[in-house]
Amino acid sequence: MPSASTLTVFAAATLALLLIPGPAVLYVVTRSVEHGRRVGLASVLGVHVGTSVHVLAAALGLSALLVSSAAAFSVVKYAGAAYLIFVGVRRLLSASSAGPPAASGAAGAPRRAFAQGVVVNVLNPKTALFFLAFLPQFLDPARGPLVPQVLLLGATFIALGLICDSSYALTASYLAGRWRGRARGSRVARAERLSGLVYVGLGVLAAVTPRHPARR
């Protein structure tokens, strides 16, 4: 298993990376602004369930296959991009008839946000590439089998990610709630269009992802 010093350095490096907003944070913030705290936190949980899939894949060596196979990388990349663009276009089309935002406690909204977060991150090849490039720097064959080391480091990453992304979700939902209390119909429609553009932008970003590690 990794030494205490290795875990400490890994945790510090992970926090430095997590605190820099990337596509995952942008997605969580968008959901939090749209529907409030509960949906934002459900999105965070879904994103990191998706992250756990990539951790398991890295432990089993599937991430290496994703990087080495142009076909596998392209399938995952374009499936994720198409999904995000579809969600964004749907938001843009609904903007013209937008009313007040749905309450964060609306039935099924957190469940949908959770499921969407899982899909978004599972279909994000940048996450797989991130783990493939980042984790090996902290693995030491002299300290035993690598799979338990990958799982421990991955669990550490997920725990820190939950804390950081939840902070983003809570802050975004709080600020959006204060703004929404003064928002009228036209502002709501603009917010709907903005969220749709964010999703489309994330989809385009996923589609142009090169086959090398990038920010999560």
LOSE-624813 format. One record per residue (C-alpha): residue in three letters; chain; x, y, z. Coordinates in nm, 2 decimals. Each point is the difference from the previous one (the first is absolute). Layout:
LOSE-624813
rec aa: ALA; ch: A; xx: X; yy: Y; zz: Z $
...
//
This chain:
LOSE-624813
rec aa: MET; ch: A; xx: 0.00; yy: 0.00; zz: 0.00 $
rec aa: PRO; ch: A; xx: 0.12; yy: 0.36; zz: -0.05 $
rec aa: SER; ch: A; xx: 0.20; yy: 0.15; zz: 0.28 $
rec aa: ALA; ch: A; xx: -0.14; yy: 0.28; zz: 0.21 $
rec aa: SER; ch: A; xx: 0.23; yy: 0.25; zz: -0.16 $
rec aa: THR; ch: A; xx: -0.12; yy: -0.11; zz: -0.35 $
rec aa: LEU; ch: A; xx: -0.37; yy: 0.04; zz: 0.10 $
rec aa: THR; ch: A; xx: 0.07; yy: 0.34; zz: 0.14 $
rec aa: VAL; ch: A; xx: 0.17; yy: 0.12; zz: -0.32 $
rec aa: PHE; ch: A; xx: -0.27; yy: -0.16; zz: -0.21 $
rec aa: ALA; ch: A; xx: -0.27; yy: 0.17; zz: 0.20 $
rec aa: ALA; ch: A; xx: 0.17; yy: 0.34; zz: -0.03 $
rec aa: ALA; ch: A; xx: 0.05; yy: -0.04; zz: -0.38 $
rec aa: THR; ch: A; xx: -0.36; yy: -0.12; zz: -0.03 $
rec aa: LEU; ch: A; xx: -0.14; yy: 0.31; zz: 0.18 $
rec aa: ALA; ch: A; xx: 0.20; yy: 0.23; zz: -0.22 $
rec aa: LEU; ch: A; xx: -0.15; yy: -0.16; zz: -0.31 $
rec aa: LEU; ch: A; xx: -0.35; yy: -0.02; zz: 0.14 $
rec aa: LEU; ch: A; xx: -0.01; yy: 0.37; zz: 0.10 $
rec aa: ILE; ch: A; xx: 0.06; yy: 0.10; zz: -0.36 $
rec aa: PRO; ch: A; xx: -0.34; yy: 0.01; zz: -0.17 $
rec aa: GLY; ch: A; xx: -0.03; yy: -0.24; zz: -0.30 $
rec aa: PRO; ch: A; xx: -0.29; yy: -0.16; zz: -0.19 $
rec aa: ALA; ch: A; xx: -0.12; yy: -0.21; zz: 0.30 $
rec aa: VAL; ch: A; xx: -0.02; yy: 0.31; zz: 0.22 $
rec aa: LEU; ch: A; xx: -0.17; yy: 0.20; zz: -0.27 $
rec aa: TYR; ch: A; xx: -0.26; yy: -0.28; zz: -0.04 $
rec aa: VAL; ch: A; xx: -0.06; yy: -0.01; zz: 0.38 $
rec aa: VAL; ch: A; xx: -0.03; yy: 0.38; zz: 0.02 $
rec aa: THR; ch: A; xx: -0.25; yy: 0.01; zz: -0.29 $
rec aa: ARG; ch: A; xx: -0.23; yy: -0.26; zz: 0.17 $
rec aa: SER; ch: A; xx: 0.03; yy: 0.18; zz: 0.33 $
rec aa: VAL; ch: A; xx: -0.09; yy: 0.34; zz: -0.16 $
rec aa: GLU; ch: A; xx: -0.29; yy: -0.16; zz: -0.19 $
rec aa: HIS; ch: A; xx: -0.17; yy: -0.20; zz: 0.27 $
rec aa: GLY; ch: A; xx: 0.15; yy: 0.08; zz: 0.34 $
rec aa: ARG; ch: A; xx: 0.20; yy: -0.17; zz: 0.27 $
rec aa: ARG; ch: A; xx: -0.16; yy: -0.35; zz: 0.00 $
rec aa: VAL; ch: A; xx: 0.04; yy: -0.05; zz: -0.37 $
rec aa: GLY; ch: A; xx: 0.35; yy: 0.15; zz: 0.00 $
rec aa: LEU; ch: A; xx: 0.11; yy: -0.25; zz: 0.27 $
rec aa: ALA; ch: A; xx: -0.17; yy: -0.28; zz: -0.18 $
rec aa: SER; ch: A; xx: 0.20; yy: 0.10; zz: -0.31 $
rec aa: VAL; ch: A; xx: 0.32; yy: -0.01; zz: 0.21 $
rec aa: LEU; ch: A; xx: -0.07; yy: -0.35; zz: 0.12 $
rec aa: GLY; ch: A; xx: -0.08; yy: -0.12; zz: -0.35 $
rec aa: VAL; ch: A; xx: 0.32; yy: 0.15; zz: -0.14 $
rec aa: HIS; ch: A; xx: 0.21; yy: -0.18; zz: 0.26 $
rec aa: VAL; ch: A; xx: -0.18; yy: -0.33; zz: -0.04 $
rec aa: GLY; ch: A; xx: 0.10; yy: 0.05; zz: -0.36 $
rec aa: THR; ch: A; xx: 0.36; yy: 0.07; zz: 0.12 $
rec aa: SER; ch: A; xx: -0.01; yy: -0.33; zz: 0.20 $
rec aa: VAL; ch: A; xx: -0.06; yy: -0.18; zz: -0.33 $
rec aa: HIS; ch: A; xx: 0.32; yy: 0.15; zz: -0.14 $
rec aa: VAL; ch: A; xx: 0.19; yy: -0.09; zz: 0.32 $
rec aa: LEU; ch: A; xx: -0.11; yy: -0.36; zz: -0.04 $
rec aa: ALA; ch: A; xx: 0.09; yy: 0.01; zz: -0.37 $
rec aa: ALA; ch: A; xx: 0.35; yy: 0.14; zz: 0.08 $
rec aa: ALA; ch: A; xx: 0.05; yy: -0.28; zz: 0.26 $
rec aa: LEU; ch: A; xx: -0.10; yy: -0.26; zz: -0.26 $
rec aa: GLY; ch: A; xx: 0.21; yy: 0.15; zz: -0.28 $
rec aa: LEU; ch: A; xx: -0.29; yy: 0.11; zz: -0.22 $
rec aa: SER; ch: A; xx: 0.12; yy: 0.36; zz: 0.00 $
rec aa: ALA; ch: A; xx: 0.31; yy: -0.11; zz: -0.18 $
rec aa: LEU; ch: A; xx: -0.22; yy: -0.16; zz: -0.26 $
rec aa: LEU; ch: A; xx: -0.20; yy: 0.31; zz: -0.05 $
rec aa: VAL; ch: A; xx: 0.32; yy: 0.21; zz: -0.05 $
rec aa: SER; ch: A; xx: 0.16; yy: -0.25; zz: -0.24 $
rec aa: SER; ch: A; xx: -0.31; yy: -0.07; zz: -0.21 $
rec aa: ALA; ch: A; xx: -0.10; yy: 0.29; zz: -0.22 $
rec aa: ALA; ch: A; xx: -0.33; yy: -0.17; zz: -0.08 $
rec aa: ALA; ch: A; xx: -0.09; yy: -0.05; zz: 0.37 $
rec aa: PHE; ch: A; xx: 0.10; yy: 0.35; zz: 0.09 $
rec aa: SER; ch: A; xx: -0.21; yy: 0.15; zz: -0.29 $
rec aa: VAL; ch: A; xx: -0.31; yy: -0.21; zz: 0.09 $
rec aa: VAL; ch: A; xx: 0.00; yy: 0.12; zz: 0.36 $
rec aa: LYS; ch: A; xx: 0.09; yy: 0.36; zz: -0.09 $
rec aa: TYR; ch: A; xx: -0.27; yy: 0.05; zz: -0.26 $
rec aa: ALA; ch: A; xx: -0.27; yy: -0.18; zz: 0.20 $
rec aa: GLY; ch: A; xx: 0.07; yy: 0.23; zz: 0.30 $
rec aa: ALA; ch: A; xx: 0.01; yy: 0.31; zz: -0.23 $
rec aa: ALA; ch: A; xx: -0.33; yy: -0.10; zz: -0.17 $
rec aa: TYR; ch: A; xx: -0.17; yy: -0.04; zz: 0.34 $
rec aa: LEU; ch: A; xx: 0.11; yy: 0.34; zz: 0.13 $
rec aa: ILE; ch: A; xx: -0.09; yy: 0.18; zz: -0.33 $
rec aa: PHE; ch: A; xx: -0.35; yy: -0.18; zz: 0.01 $
rec aa: VAL; ch: A; xx: -0.06; yy: 0.13; zz: 0.35 $
rec aa: GLY; ch: A; xx: 0.12; yy: 0.35; zz: -0.09 $
rec aa: VAL; ch: A; xx: -0.22; yy: 0.02; zz: -0.31 $
rec aa: ARG; ch: A; xx: -0.30; yy: -0.12; zz: 0.20 $
rec aa: ARG; ch: A; xx: 0.06; yy: 0.28; zz: 0.25 $
rec aa: LEU; ch: A; xx: 0.03; yy: 0.26; zz: -0.28 $
rec aa: LEU; ch: A; xx: -0.32; yy: -0.11; zz: -0.16 $
rec aa: SER; ch: A; xx: -0.19; yy: 0.01; zz: 0.33 $
rec aa: ALA; ch: A; xx: 0.13; yy: 0.35; zz: 0.08 $
rec aa: SER; ch: A; xx: -0.27; yy: 0.18; zz: -0.19 $
rec aa: SER; ch: A; xx: -0.27; yy: -0.15; zz: 0.22 $
rec aa: ALA; ch: A; xx: 0.20; yy: 0.01; zz: 0.32 $
rec aa: GLY; ch: A; xx: -0.19; yy: 0.09; zz: 0.32 $
rec aa: PRO; ch: A; xx: 0.14; yy: 0.02; zz: 0.35 $
rec aa: PRO; ch: A; xx: 0.27; yy: -0.26; zz: 0.06 $
rec aa: ALA; ch: A; xx: -0.11; yy: -0.33; zz: 0.14 $
rec aa: ALA; ch: A; xx: 0.03; yy: -0.03; zz: 0.37 $
rec aa: SER; ch: A; xx: 0.30; yy: -0.20; zz: 0.11 $
rec aa: GLY; ch: A; xx: -0.23; yy: -0.24; zz: 0.19 $
rec aa: ALA; ch: A; xx: -0.21; yy: -0.08; zz: -0.31 $
rec aa: ALA; ch: A; xx: -0.07; yy: -0.37; zz: -0.01 $
rec aa: GLY; ch: A; xx: 0.27; yy: -0.20; zz: -0.19 $
rec aa: ALA; ch: A; xx: 0.22; yy: 0.31; zz: -0.07 $
rec aa: PRO; ch: A; xx: 0.29; yy: -0.12; zz: 0.23 $
rec aa: ARG; ch: A; xx: -0.02; yy: -0.35; zz: -0.14 $
rec aa: ARG; ch: A; xx: 0.02; yy: 0.13; zz: -0.36 $
rec aa: ALA; ch: A; xx: 0.29; yy: 0.22; zz: 0.09 $
rec aa: PHE; ch: A; xx: 0.18; yy: -0.29; zz: 0.17 $
rec aa: ALA; ch: A; xx: -0.05; yy: -0.22; zz: -0.31 $
rec aa: GLN; ch: A; xx: 0.10; yy: 0.27; zz: -0.24 $
rec aa: GLY; ch: A; xx: 0.32; yy: 0.07; zz: 0.20 $
rec aa: VAL; ch: A; xx: 0.09; yy: -0.37; zz: -0.01 $
rec aa: VAL; ch: A; xx: -0.05; yy: -0.01; zz: -0.38 $
rec aa: VAL; ch: A; xx: 0.19; yy: 0.33; zz: -0.06 $
rec aa: ASN; ch: A; xx: 0.31; yy: -0.11; zz: 0.19 $
rec aa: VAL; ch: A; xx: 0.00; yy: -0.37; zz: -0.11 $
rec aa: LEU; ch: A; xx: -0.01; yy: 0.13; zz: -0.36 $
rec aa: ASN; ch: A; xx: 0.28; yy: 0.25; zz: 0.06 $
rec aa: PRO; ch: A; xx: 0.32; yy: -0.15; zz: -0.13 $
rec aa: LYS; ch: A; xx: 0.20; yy: 0.29; zz: 0.15 $
rec aa: THR; ch: A; xx: -0.07; yy: -0.15; zz: 0.34 $
rec aa: ALA; ch: A; xx: 0.15; yy: -0.33; zz: -0.10 $
rec aa: LEU; ch: A; xx: 0.30; yy: 0.17; zz: -0.15 $
rec aa: PHE; ch: A; xx: 0.04; yy: 0.21; zz: 0.31 $
rec aa: PHE; ch: A; xx: 0.03; yy: -0.31; zz: 0.22 $
rec aa: LEU; ch: A; xx: 0.23; yy: -0.18; zz: -0.24 $
rec aa: ALA; ch: A; xx: 0.24; yy: 0.29; zz: 0.01 $
rec aa: PHE; ch: A; xx: -0.04; yy: 0.11; zz: 0.36 $
rec aa: LEU; ch: A; xx: -0.02; yy: -0.32; zz: 0.21 $
rec aa: PRO; ch: A; xx: 0.31; yy: -0.18; zz: -0.13 $
rec aa: GLN; ch: A; xx: 0.22; yy: 0.28; zz: 0.14 $
rec aa: PHE; ch: A; xx: -0.10; yy: -0.12; zz: 0.35 $
rec aa: LEU; ch: A; xx: 0.01; yy: -0.38; zz: -0.05 $
rec aa: ASP; ch: A; xx: 0.29; yy: -0.20; zz: 0.15 $
rec aa: PRO; ch: A; xx: 0.03; yy: -0.37; zz: -0.10 $
rec aa: ALA; ch: A; xx: 0.24; yy: -0.04; zz: 0.29 $
rec aa: ARG; ch: A; xx: -0.29; yy: 0.06; zz: 0.24 $
rec aa: GLY; ch: A; xx: -0.22; yy: -0.29; zz: -0.13 $
rec aa: PRO; ch: A; xx: -0.26; yy: -0.06; zz: -0.26 $
rec aa: LEU; ch: A; xx: -0.10; yy: 0.30; zz: -0.21 $
rec aa: VAL; ch: A; xx: -0.37; yy: -0.06; zz: -0.01 $
rec aa: PRO; ch: A; xx: -0.06; yy: 0.07; zz: 0.37 $
rec aa: GLN; ch: A; xx: 0.22; yy: 0.31; zz: -0.03 $
rec aa: VAL; ch: A; xx: -0.21; yy: 0.13; zz: -0.30 $
rec aa: LEU; ch: A; xx: -0.32; yy: -0.06; zz: 0.20 $
rec aa: LEU; ch: A; xx: 0.13; yy: 0.18; zz: 0.31 $
rec aa: LEU; ch: A; xx: 0.12; yy: 0.30; zz: -0.20 $
rec aa: GLY; ch: A; xx: -0.32; yy: 0.00; zz: -0.20 $
rec aa: ALA; ch: A; xx: -0.21; yy: 0.00; zz: 0.31 $
rec aa: THR; ch: A; xx: 0.21; yy: 0.29; zz: 0.14 $
rec aa: PHE; ch: A; xx: -0.06; yy: 0.19; zz: -0.32 $
rec aa: ILE; ch: A; xx: -0.37; yy: -0.06; zz: 0.01 $
rec aa: ALA; ch: A; xx: -0.03; yy: 0.10; zz: 0.36 $
rec aa: LEU; ch: A; xx: 0.18; yy: 0.33; zz: -0.06 $
rec aa: GLY; ch: A; xx: -0.20; yy: 0.05; zz: -0.32 $
rec aa: LEU; ch: A; xx: -0.33; yy: -0.04; zz: 0.19 $
rec aa: ILE; ch: A; xx: 0.11; yy: 0.27; zz: 0.25 $
rec aa: CYS; ch: A; xx: 0.13; yy: 0.25; zz: -0.27 $
rec aa: ASP; ch: A; xx: -0.29; yy: -0.05; zz: -0.24 $
rec aa: SER; ch: A; xx: -0.26; yy: 0.01; zz: 0.27 $
rec aa: SER; ch: A; xx: 0.15; yy: 0.34; zz: 0.11 $
rec aa: TYR; ch: A; xx: -0.04; yy: 0.12; zz: -0.36 $
rec aa: ALA; ch: A; xx: -0.36; yy: -0.13; zz: -0.01 $
rec aa: LEU; ch: A; xx: -0.10; yy: 0.16; zz: 0.33 $
rec aa: THR; ch: A; xx: 0.15; yy: 0.34; zz: -0.09 $
rec aa: ALA; ch: A; xx: -0.15; yy: 0.00; zz: -0.34 $
rec aa: SER; ch: A; xx: -0.35; yy: -0.10; zz: 0.12 $
rec aa: TYR; ch: A; xx: 0.01; yy: 0.27; zz: 0.28 $
rec aa: LEU; ch: A; xx: 0.10; yy: 0.28; zz: -0.24 $
rec aa: ALA; ch: A; xx: -0.25; yy: -0.12; zz: -0.26 $
rec aa: GLY; ch: A; xx: -0.27; yy: -0.01; zz: 0.26 $
rec aa: ARG; ch: A; xx: 0.05; yy: 0.36; zz: 0.10 $
rec aa: TRP; ch: A; xx: 0.00; yy: 0.11; zz: -0.36 $
rec aa: ARG; ch: A; xx: -0.30; yy: -0.21; zz: -0.09 $
rec aa: GLY; ch: A; xx: -0.21; yy: 0.16; zz: 0.27 $
rec aa: ARG; ch: A; xx: 0.02; yy: 0.32; zz: -0.20 $
rec aa: ALA; ch: A; xx: -0.01; yy: -0.15; zz: -0.34 $
rec aa: ARG; ch: A; xx: -0.29; yy: 0.05; zz: -0.24 $
rec aa: GLY; ch: A; xx: -0.11; yy: -0.21; zz: -0.30 $
rec aa: SER; ch: A; xx: 0.24; yy: 0.15; zz: -0.24 $
rec aa: ARG; ch: A; xx: 0.30; yy: -0.06; zz: 0.23 $
rec aa: VAL; ch: A; xx: -0.12; yy: -0.36; zz: 0.04 $
rec aa: ALA; ch: A; xx: 0.00; yy: -0.05; zz: -0.37 $
rec aa: ARG; ch: A; xx: 0.35; yy: 0.14; zz: -0.03 $
rec aa: ALA; ch: A; xx: 0.12; yy: -0.23; zz: 0.27 $
rec aa: GLU; ch: A; xx: -0.15; yy: -0.30; zz: -0.19 $
rec aa: ARG; ch: A; xx: 0.18; yy: 0.11; zz: -0.31 $
rec aa: LEU; ch: A; xx: 0.32; yy: 0.04; zz: 0.19 $
rec aa: SER; ch: A; xx: -0.02; yy: -0.35; zz: 0.15 $
rec aa: GLY; ch: A; xx: -0.08; yy: -0.14; zz: -0.34 $
rec aa: LEU; ch: A; xx: 0.31; yy: 0.17; zz: -0.15 $
rec aa: VAL; ch: A; xx: 0.21; yy: -0.14; zz: 0.29 $
rec aa: TYR; ch: A; xx: -0.11; yy: -0.36; zz: -0.08 $
rec aa: VAL; ch: A; xx: 0.07; yy: 0.05; zz: -0.37 $
rec aa: GLY; ch: A; xx: 0.34; yy: 0.15; zz: 0.08 $
rec aa: LEU; ch: A; xx: 0.08; yy: -0.30; zz: 0.22 $
rec aa: GLY; ch: A; xx: -0.10; yy: -0.23; zz: -0.28 $
rec aa: VAL; ch: A; xx: 0.22; yy: 0.18; zz: -0.26 $
rec aa: LEU; ch: A; xx: 0.29; yy: 0.00; zz: 0.25 $
rec aa: ALA; ch: A; xx: -0.04; yy: -0.38; zz: 0.04 $
rec aa: ALA; ch: A; xx: -0.02; yy: -0.05; zz: -0.37 $
rec aa: VAL; ch: A; xx: 0.33; yy: 0.18; zz: -0.06 $
rec aa: THR; ch: A; xx: 0.19; yy: -0.17; zz: 0.29 $
rec aa: PRO; ch: A; xx: 0.34; yy: -0.12; zz: -0.13 $
rec aa: ARG; ch: A; xx: 0.14; yy: -0.33; zz: 0.10 $
rec aa: HIS; ch: A; xx: 0.21; yy: 0.13; zz: 0.29 $
rec aa: PRO; ch: A; xx: -0.08; yy: 0.09; zz: 0.36 $
rec aa: ALA; ch: A; xx: -0.18; yy: 0.32; zz: 0.07 $
rec aa: ARG; ch: A; xx: -0.18; yy: 0.18; zz: 0.28 $
rec aa: ARG; ch: A; xx: -0.30; yy: -0.18; zz: 0.14 $
//
